Structure formats: structure tokens, C-alpha cells
Amino acid sequence: MKRKWLLSVLILTFMCMGIVQPTGTASASGKIKLRVMDYNIHYGMGSDGVVNLERIAQVILASGADVIGLNEVDRYFDPRSNYEDQIGWLAERLGMYYAYGPSTYKKPIPASGNNRREHGAAVLSKYPIVSVSNRVHTEYDTHFRALLETKIDVQGKLFYFYVTHWGVEASDRLSQAEEALEWTGERQGPKLLVGDLNAEPNAPEIETILTGFSDAFVDQPNAYTFKSTNPTKRIDYILGNDYIAFENSTVIQSQASDHFPIVSDVTIDTNFTPDMKVMSYQINNGIGTDGRLDLDRIADVIERSGAEVIALQGVDRHYSARSGYVDQAGRIASRLGMYFAFGAFEQQPGNPESGNRLRERGAAVISKYPIVQSNVHLLDGSEAERTGVLEAQIDLNGERVTVFSTELGAAQSDRLQQANQISAIADATEGRRLLAIAARTDPSSPEMKVIGKQFQDALFPGKGPDTFPANAPNERTDHIWIDTNFHAREGATIDSQASNHLPVAGLIQLKPGEGRSR
């Protein structure tokens, strides 16, 4: 009978033994090399029907695994496993740290030493386990199903290691896959997910989980793990996200359980950049829908959003009375305590009101991170609507990210020509690239299709949100497009009347690697 369970359970059961010497390594470059294992131990019962944890321990020892995910582990559970604390026994026998995540419970009885009787998943590790949580899935069948999360510290380098055991019904497994993606997606950085998923590689639930992970055995379709006496199915997995590389993935033939264990040598890249919140905002020279100039309102919108890199369009610099002849980008950046770059698309001679400084209008980039270089590229178009592209290179914790801030012209013929120029400018740029555009055009228009050769509308796929006019939006005029060196996590408009455009913001994450080169 299918039931629903709506609670998440936090388990903090882990301990240190610290006897076995670790064989993995952590380099100064942030790379960790380990051997990981997944093993459904069937509560220690082998193919001969005998429960023998020593056989399980011998298999683990012989494998050389540094971090092990276990399924079907009993803890004071039942006569079948002699009411033993199996994970505690294995951890002591192997001299490892451990974490336990129960998914099934029974009441304490005298035979269990009045300990709560539990069945679930576990992690064994030669390295310290610094945090543990266990979350129970919404859908389950004959007993609860859970996802055990651990964070492991290898000489100061951290990664997440998950163990799960999905249900026997396909509909439950699909829900469990979706929740596993959601829950693991709450964490950033390198992640490994192992377990008995009760599904073969072509199942929809496996396809679902592989949208966020890669399979260590992807090129081994016959890496069968069940049943150990006559293996014909592959249902046990070692998965990793983009920070994980696999090699030497192997099935170990053993009769100590009804499943074969699997191992893989992994290289874990712990050099990662957390999510970065980006924004594109056409500030209309600081004039809101009420016709009032107020740069503090603009700064407040940015500050409340938590945006770290902001591309602005419609920015004046000592330009005219409409904006009080102030340096708008400088004023906003100073208020927020951020770096900034300004790019002039139009320049007029100075006058006494501007302090005899050049009067300019254009675009800006404001950043929490240092801006190491900026350039302006003027675009072709009508003289009445001179526009361009501000290119700003940002040092994001050692990673170079190029941000383009631009505004396309009103005429469709101008926009198409400008889009081709932007595409050429972006094509000549190395590294990771982000483009923020204010343009009164649909994402499916010819000009945006040109932009799509270099960038993806990944934060707002499809039609996306309307952003203009701010008090009754019925057009999408504001865009954040990213190249393939980023993960798009989520995007949203921000409700504000500080400009006649709504700002758009999104969370993005750098993918591992060096970015694009030419």
C-alpha cells in the first residue's frame, strides 16, 4: 500500500574511530583523489543465507575504498541480524568514521537492549564526517525511504556524500528522484550520490537523476550488480556532479550479500565558486513611474535583492538636469560599497552645470568583486539613438568573468545589425561571459536568435517575464543571457516602481574548468 510521509528527519549519529590510515590524497590545487564504494549489504546476509558481517568487512578492506555508502543496514533491528548495531560494529572493525540514516523504525524491546530498532543507510569514511542529515521521502511503499547526506573533510577539502535506497514501485522512485535532485540542489560544490536505486539505467527515474549527476558506469551497460548468484540487472549506482571525475569503475564479485558492491576512483575538484546573484536593470536615469528622480530607491532595490553583479542601462554621468548632473553609477556604487565601471554611448561637451565635465549617457556594471578591466564598444545605429556595449572583466575569486551591459535601438533594422556586432564582440572574448540587454524585442526575434549563437536565455527560458512598463508590464524588454560556462539556477523579476523597467535577477554558478578559450 502506498502512503505519504511529509516529515524531514535530522539525524546526527556519527562517531570517530580513526585507526585505518587514509589512502586518498588532497593536493594544494584543491583536487581530492579517493576510492568510493556503494554496497547494499542485505543486513550482512550472504547468498548462502548466513549473516556474517566479517565477510562484509573483508570485502570493504580488500577493495581499498576510502568512503563507502551502505544500504540495508540494521541497528538493533531484528532477530535476523541478532539485534546488532551493524554500522557501529563495522566502523569499529574497520577503524572508520561513520554516519547512519534510518528509514524504518520499530519500538525498543528488551531483546534490543531497549534501543530503538532501526533499518536504513550508512556511510563509512576514513576521513572525518563533519555534518550529517537524513531526509525521508514523501512517497514510499512498504517502508520509508530516505536520503542520507554527509559532508566529509579530506585534509581541509570538503565534499558532500549522499546515500539512498529507492522504492520498488516506479512511481515512488520517480518522486524520490525528483526530491533527491531538489535536496542535493540545495548544496553547492562537489557531490557524490550512491545507492541501490532499484531501477535499470534506461528507467525514467534514472534519466531524471542524471539531469544533475553523471554515472560512473555510463560506458558499462553490463555492470550487473543484482542478484549476486545470477547477476542480470544493474540497479546500484555511483553518481557525481560536474566537480567529480571517474575512472577504474569496477563491479566486485562477492557472495557476502545478494548485491555485488561497486567501486570507482574519483577525482574531486573542491575549487568551486558559490552561486552568484546577477541583475540587469534599466534604471531610466533614476526616474521612477511617479516621475521622480531618486537614485536611493534604485540602490535600495539592488541592496534588497542581494545582487552581487549588476548591469545597468539608462545611466547618466553629469549628463543633464534630468539626472541632476551627477555621476549616477558612481553614486549608486558608493552607496552600496561596490566597484563600478561606466561606458559612455554618447558624449556631449561639458557646461557649467556639469562642472565642465563631459556629459555622458550609457551603461554601467556594479560589482561586489573587483573589476579589473573595462572597454566600450560603440554600435551602429541611428544618430538619435547612439548605443554600445560596456565590457567589464570581473575577478570572481580568481575566475575571470566578462559582463556585457548593452541596450539595443528601437528600430528592428538597427537591432539586428547591433546584435551581429555584439555577437562578434563576444566571440572575440575568452573565458566566461554574461550578457545583460535592455531591448524592446521578443526572445524569438531575429536579433535575439543572433545573440543566441553565443549565449543562452537559460534563466528565463521561453517567453520569460514581462518587465515594461513597470507599473503594468506587458513586454519583455530586459534580459540576462549566459554562456555554457555557467549553470542557471533560478531567475525572477523584482517588483519596484523606482524605474519604468522592472529589474531581472538570477542565481548562476560557474561550471568547473577554465572557461572558454579561442
N, C-alpha and C positions, 0 to 999 in steps of 0.2 A: 504494500500500500504506500502510495506517495504522500509525503507530508511536507509541510513548510516550516522552516525554522528561521526565526528573524533576529537572533542574537549573535553578536560577535563576542568571542571569549578571549581574554588575555591571559596567557599562561607564562609565568616567569619561573619555570622549573629548569635550572641548568646548574652544572657544577663543574669544577676543575679537578682533573686527576694529574695531568702534567707529567707523565712518565715517558711515553714514546717520543723520540726525537723527530721533529717535523722534517720531511724531505722536500717540501716545497720551498720556493725561493721568492723573495721580493727584491726587485732591483731598484736602484736610485731613480730610474726613469719612470717608476710607478707601475711597472709590469710585474704581475704575480704569475708564477708557474706552479700548478698543482695537479694532482690526480684526484678526480672526483668519481664517486660511485653512487649508483642507485640500486637498491636491493629490497625487494619485497621478501621478507624472511619467513612469512607464513607462521608467525609466532614460534619460529625455531623448529617446525616440523618438516623433516625431510621427506623425500619420495618413498622412504621405507616406513613412513608412519611414526617415526621416533622423534620426539622433541629433544634436541641436542644443541644448546647454544654454543658449546665449544666448537662444533663444526662451523657454525656461522662465524665465530671469531677467527677461526683459522682461514676461512675464505677471505675475510677482510684483510687480515695480516698479509697473506700471500699476495694480495692484489697490489699492495703498496699505496692504497688510497689514503689521501690526506683528509678529505672531507667526504662523509658518507650520509646519504639520505636513506632512511629505512621506512618501510611500510609494514603494517600488520604486526605491530609491537605491543605486547601485553605488559600491563603493570598491575600486579596483584589481582589479575582479572578473573581467573577461572581455573578449575582443576586441570584443563587441557595444558596449561603452562605452569602448573604447580604453584599457582598464586605468586609467582616470582616477579620481582621488579626487573624485567628483562633488559631495559635500557641501562639501568643502574649497574647490572651485572656486566653487560658488555663494555660499558665505559670503564669500569674498574679493571676488567680483564685486559683491555687494550690500552689502558692508560691515556684516555682521551677525555676531552670536554664533551658535554652532551646537552641537548635540549629535547624536550618532549612535548608533543601536542596531542592530547587525547581528542578523539571524536566520538567515542562511545563510553558511557559510564554505567556502573552498577553500584548499588548501595554497599557500604562496608559490611563485612560479616566477620565472625571470629576467625574463619579459615584464612581470610586475607590479612589477618593481624589488625582488623578493624581499619585498614587503609581503604580509601576509595578505590574501587576497581575500575581500571581504565584500559582502553584499547585505542591505538592511534599510530601516529607517525613520530619519527625521531631524527635527530641529527647527531652524528659523532664527528668530532673535529680534533685534529692535532693542534689547532690554534684556538685562542680564546674566543668564546661566543659572547659578544658584548651586549646584545639585546635579543629578546625573543617575544614573539606574539603568535597567537593562534586564533584564526577566524573560522567560524562554522558557516558552511554554505547554506543558502536559502533552500535549495532543493536537495532532497535526499531520498533514499529508498528504504532499505531495511534498517539502516542506522545512519547517524550523522556522517557527513563528510566535511573535511576541514583543510585549510591551507596553513601550514606551519612556516612562519617567517623567522629567520635568524640573520643577524649581522655578525660577520666574522672578521677578526682583526689579524692580519698577517704582517707582523713587523710594522705596524702603524698604517698599513694599507687596508681599506675596508671594502667589503662587498656583501651583497645580500644573497642568501642561500635559502631557497624555498623547497618544501617537500609537500606533496599532496597525493591523495588517492581518490580518484573519481569513482562515481557510482556505476552500477551495472545497467541502468536504463539510459538510452541515448539522449532523451530529452533532458534528464538530470545533468548529464555530462556537458551538454551544450550550455546550460545555465552556469554550471561550475566553471567552464572555460571562460565565459564572459566575465564572471566575478573574479576569477584569477587574474585576467587581464586588467580589470579595474583596480584591484587591490595592489597588484605589483606595480601598476602605473602610478601609484601614489608615491613611490620611492624613485629616487634619481641615482644614476650611476650604474655600475656593473651588477648584473643579477643573473643567477642560475636558478632554474626550476627543474626539479627532478621528481619522478614518481611513477607509480602504476596508474596509468590513465585509462585503463580498461577499454582502449579504443585503438584500432589499427590506423596507420598513417593516412589513409585516404578518407577517414571519417570527418564529417563537418566540424566536430568539436576540436579535432587536431588542426584542421585548417584555420579555425578561429584563433587558437592559442599561438599559432605560428605567424599571426599578423604582428605579434610583439616579440617573438623569440625565434631563434634558429635551432635546428635539430642537429645534434652531434652525429647522428647516424643517417643523415639525409641521403647519403650515397650508398647505404647498405640496406636495401629493401628486404633482404633475407636475414636480418639480425634478430632472429626469433628469440623470444625470452620465456614463452609460456606454451605448453606446460613442460617442465624440465624433463619429464620422462619421454615426451614426444613433442618437441617444440615446433609449433606451426603458426604461432601468432607473435607479432611484435606489439606489445602493449606497455612496455616500460621505457621511459624516456629520460634523457639528459638534454635540457634546453638552455640556451643562453641568449642574452640580448646583444646589442651591437658592440658592447665592450668585451665580448668573450670570443676567443678563437679556439677551435677544437682540433685535436689530432690524436691519432692512435686510439680511436674509439673501438672498443672491443667487448664482445659478449664472453663472459666467463662461464664455462660449463661446469656445473656443480649440482649435486643431488641433495645439498643441505637444506633446500627449500623447494617448493613447487615452481618457483621462478628462477631463471638464471639472473645473476647480477650483471650489471654493465658498468664499464669504466671508460673514462676519457681523460686525456691530458689536456688541460686548459691553460690558456694564457689570458689573464685578466688585466685589462687596461684600466687602472684606477685613476688615470688622468682624465677627468671629465669636468665639464662646465655645467653648473646647475641651470635650471630654467632661467631664461632672460625674458623680462616683460618689455615688449616694444609697443610703441604707439605711433600712429600717424594722425596729425591734427592740422587741418586748415583753419587757422585762427582768425581769418578775416580781419587782419590788422588789429586784433584785440577788441573788436566791436561785436557785442552780443546781439541777440534777437531784439533786445529792447532799445537798440541804437546807441548804447552807452559804451564808451571806451573804458576797459578795466582789465589791465594785464594781471592784476592779482587774482581775478577769477580764473583766468587761463592757468596760472601757476597752481591754484588750488585744485583744479581738475586733474592736472598732471600729478600733483603730490598725492592726492587721494587714490589715484589709480595704482600707484606703486610702480609705474613705468620707469625703466632704467635707461632706455634709449628711446628718444623721442624725435621723430622727423616732423618738422613744422613747415607749412606752406602759408602763403599770405602774410609774410613777415616784412615789416618796415624797419629801416635803420636811418634815423634822422631824416625821414622822408618828407613828411608834410604835417600840416596841422591836424589831419585826421587821426594821426597816431602820436601827436604831441611832440614830434621831432625827436623821439627817444630811440635808443638802440634796443629794440624790443627783445631780440634774442638774448642780448647781454643782460637785460633787466630780469628776464624770466630765469635764466641760468643762475644769476647771482642770488635770486630769491630761493632757488632750490638747492644751491650749493653744488652745482654740476658744471662740467666742462661744456663748451659750445663751439660750434663753427657756423659761420654765416656765409651764404653765397649770393651775390648780387646778380639778378637777372636784368635789372635796369638801373642805370645811374644818371643822376642829374647834378648839375653844378650846385655847390653849396650856396647858402644865403645866410643872412644874419640870424634868422630864426633857427637854423640848423647848426649854429656856431661855425658857419662857413665850412662845415664838413660835407663831404659828398652825401647827396641824398639818394638812398638806395632802397630797392624793394627786391625780395627774393624768397629764399628758403633757408632753413636752419636745421641743424642737428644738435640736440642737447643730450648729454650722456653722463651717466654716473661713472663711466670708465674713461680713461684718458683718450683724447682724440689726438692721434699722432701726426695726421696729415689731412689736408682738405684741398679740394680743387673744384672749380666751377667750369661747367661745360655749357655754353650758350647753345640753344636750339633754334632751328629755323622756324619762321612763322611770321605772321603779320606784325608790322612795327608797333601797332597799337597794343599788342599782347606779347611783348618780349618775354620769353621764359627760358628756362635752362634746367640743369641738373647740378645739385650740390653733391659732391662725392666726399664722404668723410670716412677715414680709416680709424677704427677704434681698436684699442688694445684690451681685449677681453681676457684678463688673467693669462696673458701670454699668447692668446689666439688673436690673429688679425681678422677683423670683420669689417667689411666695407658696407656702409649705409648710403644709399642714394635717396635724396629727397627732391621731388620734382612736382611740377604742375603742368598739365597739358593745356593747349589752347582750346578755345571754344569751337573753332571750325574743324569739322571732321577731316578735311584735307590736311590741315596743319597737324592734327593729332597723329595721323598715320605717318607723316613724314618725321615727326618728333619721336614716335615710337621706334621707328627704324634707327634713328640716331641713338636713342637710349640703349637699344639692343646692341649696337656696335660698341658703345662705351663700356657696357657691362661685359661684353665678350673679351675686351682687352684687359679686363681686371682679373687678377689672380685671387685665390682664396675664397672665403665665404662671403656671400653677398645678400643684401636685403634691400628691397626697393619699396619706398613709400610714395604713392602717387595721389594727387588730387586731380581728378579728371571726370568731367561730366559725360561719362560713356559707360556702356554696359560691358561686363567681363567677356561677353561673346562677340564684341565688336572686332572689326579687322585690326584696329590698332592694338587692342589688348591681346589678340592672338599673336601678334608680333612679339609683344612683351613675354608671352608665354613660351617663346623659344628659349628664353634664358631663366625664367622664373616660374614659380608655381603659386597659384592662388590657394595655397594649402590651408590657411587659417579660416578662410571663408569660401569653401568650395561651392560651386553652383552660383546661383544668383547673388547670394550674400545679403547683408543687411543694408537697408536704405539709410542714408546719412545726411541728406539735404532735401529741403531746408530743415534746420534743427528743430523748429517748433512744429513741423508737420512733415516729416521725412517721407518722400515718395520717389527718390532717386538714389541710386548707389553711386556716389562720387568719390569715395575715399577708400583706398586700397593699401594693403600690406602684402607684398608678394615676396617669397623667399626662394632661394635656390635649393638644390637637392642635398646640400651640406647641413641642413637643419631638419630637425623633427618639428612639425607643427603640433602643438598640444591643444590649445583652445583659443578662440577669438571671440570678441564681443564688442558691441558699441557701448559708449558711455553716455548716459543721458545728461546733457548740460546745455544751457542756453547762453554760455559765455561767448560763443561764436555762432555764425549761421550754419556751420557744419558740426555734425556730431563727430567726436574723435573715435577712432577704432583702435583697439589694443589687442594684444595676443601674447600668449606664452610660447616661446620657441626654445629649442635645446640644440646645441651643437652636436652633430654626429661625430663619433671618433674618427681620427685621421687628420691629414694635413690640409684638407680643403682642396679647392680646385686649383689646378695649375695649367698653364698653357704650354 
